[in-house]
Amino acid sequence: MPSGLVESPMDPDRPQSASLRLTSIDAYRGFVMLLMMAEVLDSWDVARALPSSIFWHAVSLAQTHVEWVGCSLHDLIQPSFSFLVGVALPFSISNRMARGQSRAAVTAHALWRSALLILLGVFLRSIGQAQTNWTFEDTLTQIGLGYPFLFLLGFSTPRVQWAAFAAITAGYWLAWAIYPLPGPLFDYAACGVPADWLHNATGFAAHWNKNCNLGAAFDRWFLNLFPRPTPFVANSGGYLTLSFIPTLGTMILGLVAGRWLLGPPSHLDRVRRLLVAGAVCLFAGVAIHSLGLCPIVKRIWTPTWVLFSGGWCFLLMACFYATVDWRGWKGWTFPLVVIGMNSIAAYCIAHLLWAFIVSTLSTHFGPGFFDLFGKAVAPFCRGMLILVIYWLILLWMYRRRLFLRI
């Protein structure tokens, strides 16, 4: 492993003891980063060109966010980011305290990191805009907004952490549940939602309908405090600033998992805890959803989404830990570790280099070069080459111990 790493909420410190760094965490992080970078494969374009292909239809569904209620593989990327922030934190705190840093210094660093994550997210969303795009719904800003609270919980007892999780999820649910439902004359179209939209729920579940909920009302006030070319009305995808609150719940679940992985129990005990926690969270999320008390919606990060996606994160963490750090099967993880150990760089590369690489390929190979493999699959072939280029850049950085950290 390269030395000289600096901590990041998406990648913990390299501990003084090599045994404190779990390859499974880097591999899991690399896996979800790979899923994010793989958006360049444009599998949905191939699926549209080959409507009778079950294979391409399945691949495109896995690479697409569900429209509202439910979950796809792609929907698990952001909760996995958030979960791994929590997993990394006990290792990070343990390492920094072992270096002799004071709690005040560690706290100041955490606050600085939080601010940088928020500003980096705003910067990436502002590329190509006429002015700064002050919105706070993307992965980096959501993590940055919740990170100071997570950091403070990192020094607390398990009982306090679980109490905080319960208060966040239950309190957030209650706030939405008591927020008034839209009246019969509510103009859904003005908020970017057709009145007859298929996913508009009725009854109690309507408290979580798109763009006519507590979070959307908050954003119509809060985001208009910032300079913008036109007044903010609604996010087209339904995403919200306040989602950082339940996202903190997801990070707390990761914090619990990280504490288990750092603790003294045996490999079997660690895996058993992760599996049981995953099963319980999945069951609770599905049960509450089925009772009509709160739908599972990733876009607004409902409390049931915290439970449901958190359950999957526990199970994935268990699989990676059991395979990699317990059984010792690490060789296959190298491509993922290359990505996972430079996750901030991977995130920026995916957001900054796509257009440049596409333009360069078109210039040197011609816009129809990838049609040689069949016009229908040309977007996928182009995406595969871009994905390989992304990975080679990260490999070059890995070999030279160049790690972008916040």
C-alpha positions, -999 to 999 in steps of 0.1 A, spaced: 0 0 0 13 35 -8 23 56 22 18 92 31 -20 92 28 -40 120 43 -75 113 57 -107 121 39 -143 113 48 -145 92 17 -111 75 24 -98 71 60 -63 78 72 -37 53 66 -32 40 102 2 37 118 -5 -1 120 -12 -16 85 -36 -40 102 -59 -11 109 -65 -4 72 -91 -28 58 -88 -36 21 -125 -44 21 -134 -8 28 -112 5 -1 -126 -23 -24 -163 -15 -15 -156 22 -20 -139 14 -54 -169 -7 -64 -194 21 -58 -171 47 -75 -169 23 -105 -207 22 -107 -208 60 -107 -181 63 -134 -198 37 -154 -226 61 -163 -205 68 -194 -215 34 -207 -249 49 -218 -265 16 -216 -300 32 -218 -292 44 -253 -283 9 -263 -315 -4 -247 -336 21 -267 -318 10 -299 -324 -26 -291 -359 -26 -275 -363 -64 -278 -331 -72 -259 -338 -83 -223 -301 -81 -215 -297 -45 -224 -330 -36 -208 -318 -51 -175 -284 -34 -177 -300 0 -184 -324 -4 -154 -294 -12 -132 -277 20 -144 -307 43 -140 -323 59 -110 -359 48 -104 -383 76 -111 -396 78 -76 -405 49 -53 -382 18 -52 -346 11 -58 -321 1 -85 -285 -8 -83 -276 28 -94 -297 41 -65 -273 24 -40 -243 45 -50 -250 76 -29 -261 57 2 -229 36 -1 -208 68 -3 -225 81 28 -224 48 47 -186 44 40 -180 79 54 -193 65 87 -173 33 84 -141 52 78 -146 76 107 -135 53 137 -104 43 118 -96 80 110 -102 92 146 -81 63 160 -52 71 136 -52 108 142 -54 104 180 -26 79 179 -5 106 162 -9 127 193 -33 153 178 -56 170 202 -93 166 200 -96 204 193 -72 201 163 -90 170 150 -124 188 153 -111 219 135 -98 197 107 -132 180 104 -150 214 101 -125 225 75 -130 193 55 -168 197 58 -166 232 43 -144 220 15 -167 192 6 -196 216 4 -177 241 -18 -163 214 -40 -198 201 -47 -211 236 -55 -181 242 -78 -187 210 -98 -223 218 -102 -215 253 -114 -193 242 -143 -208 256 -175 -232 279 -156 -234 316 -160 -229 321 -123 -224 300 -92 -251 273 -89 -260 274 -52 -277 241 -46 -269 215 -20 -284 182 -30 -255 164 -45 -234 137 -28 -204 159 -17 -225 187 -2 -249 163 15 -219 146 31 -203 179 40 -234 193 56 -238 162 79 -202 155 86 -196 178 116 -225 161 134 -212 126 125 -177 136 137 -190 146 171 -209 113 173 -177 95 166 -165 103 201 -198 92 218 -209 58 231 -229 33 210 -260 41 230 -257 77 221 -251 69 185 -282 47 183 -303 73 201 -291 100 176 -301 77 147 -335 71 162 -341 108 169 -330 118 134 -351 92 115 -382 95 137 -380 132 141 -376 138 103 -405 114 96 -427 133 121 -419 167 106 -430 156 72 -460 137 85 -474 169 102 -466 192 73 -499 201 56 -509 182 25 -514 203 -7 -550 215 -11 -574 205 -39 -564 236 -59 -526 230 -56 -508 237 -89 -486 206 -93 -475 217 -128 -460 249 -114 -437 227 -93 -427 206 -123 -451 177 -115 -481 168 -136 -513 166 -116 -519 131 -130 -483 119 -125 -482 82 -120 -462 84 -88 -484 109 -70 -495 91 -39 -528 95 -22 -537 94 15 -511 96 42 -482 87 17 -490 120 -1 -469 138 25 -439 125 5 -450 135 -30 -426 151 -53 -420 189 -49 -451 195 -27 -435 184 6 -417 200 36 -383 198 20 -394 214 -13 -411 242 7 -378 248 26 -358 250 -6 -382 275 -22 -373 298 7 -337 288 14 -323 286 -21 -338 319 -31 -316 335 -5 -287 330 -29 -281 349 -61 -295 330 -91 -306 340 -126 -342 330 -120 -361 323 -88 -359 287 -76 -392 269 -78 -384 232 -76 -357 206 -84 -366 187 -115 -356 154 -99 -372 162 -66 -338 164 -47 -337 184 -16 -312 203 6 -328 189 38 -319 154 27 -286 158 45 -305 152 78 -316 116 70 -283 111 51 -267 117 84 -287 87 96 -271 66 68 -237 78 79 -245 68 115 -253 33 104 -218 33 87 -203 46 119 -218 17 138 -204 -7 112 -170 9 114 -169 5 151 -177 -32 148 -150 -36 122 -124 -18 143 -134 -36 175 -120 -68 190 -146 -95 181 -137 -123 158 -142 -122 120 -173 -144 124 -188 -120 150 -182 -90 128 -198 -106 98 -227 -119 118 -234 -84 132 -233 -68 98 -256 -95 83 -281 -92 112 -281 -54 110 -286 -56 72 -315 -80 75 -332 -60 103 -329 -27 84 -342 -42 52 -372 -58 70 -380 -26 89 -378 -4 58 -400 -27 37 -425 -32 65 -430 6 72 -433 11 34 -459 -16 31 -479 -3 59 -482 30 40 -465 50 68 -436 62 47 -426 53 11 -391 42 1 -379 71 -20 -342 77 -26 -346 111 -42 -359 127 -10 -341 103 13 -371 92 33 -365 75 67 -376 42 51 -349 48 24 -324 52 52 -334 18 66 -337 0 32 -305 13 16 -287 10 49 -296 -26 50 -281 -32 16 -250 -13 27 -246 -35 58 -249 -66 36 -224 -54 10 -200 -44 37 -203 -79 51 -197 -95 18 -166 -74 11 -152 -79 46 -158 -117 46 -143 -122 12 -113 -98 14 -102 -93 50 -115 -126 66 -108 -151 38 -79 -131 25 -89 -132 -12 -75 -97 -21 -59 -101 -55 -91 -96 -74 -98 -63 -56 -68 -44 -70 -87 -26 -98 -113 -15 -72 -86 -5 -47 -70 17 -73 -103 36 -75 -113 34 -39 -80 48 -25 -84 79 -47 -121 84 -45 -121 122 -45 -100 122 -77 -122 96 -93 -153 117 -85 -137 149 -100 -124 130 -131 -159 116 -138 -174 151 -136 -146 171 -153 -131 150 -180 -160 133 -198 -166 161 -224 -129 165 -230 -123 128 -236 -153 125 -259 -142 155 -279 -107 142 -282 -119 108 -293 -141 123 -320 -113 146 -332 -88 118 -336 -110 88 -346 -139 105 -361 -175 107 -348 -184 74 -365 -155 54 -353 -174 34 -327 -201 26 -353 -177 -1 -365 -189 -23 -337 -225 -17 -346 -244 15 -344 -267 3 -316 -238 -6 -292 -216 23 -303 -224 44 -271 -215 14 -249 -182 8 -267 -173 45 -265 -182 44 -228 -160 14 -222 -130 32 -237 -137 63 -216 -140 41 -184 -106 25 -192 -91 59 -196 -105 70 -163 -90 39 -146 -56 43 -163 -54 79 -150 -61 66 -115 -36 38 -119 -10 63 -129 -17 84 -98 -17 52 -76 17 41 -89 31 75 -81 14 79 -48 -6 109 -59 -38 110 -38 -62 138 -40 -75 143 -4 -95 169 15 
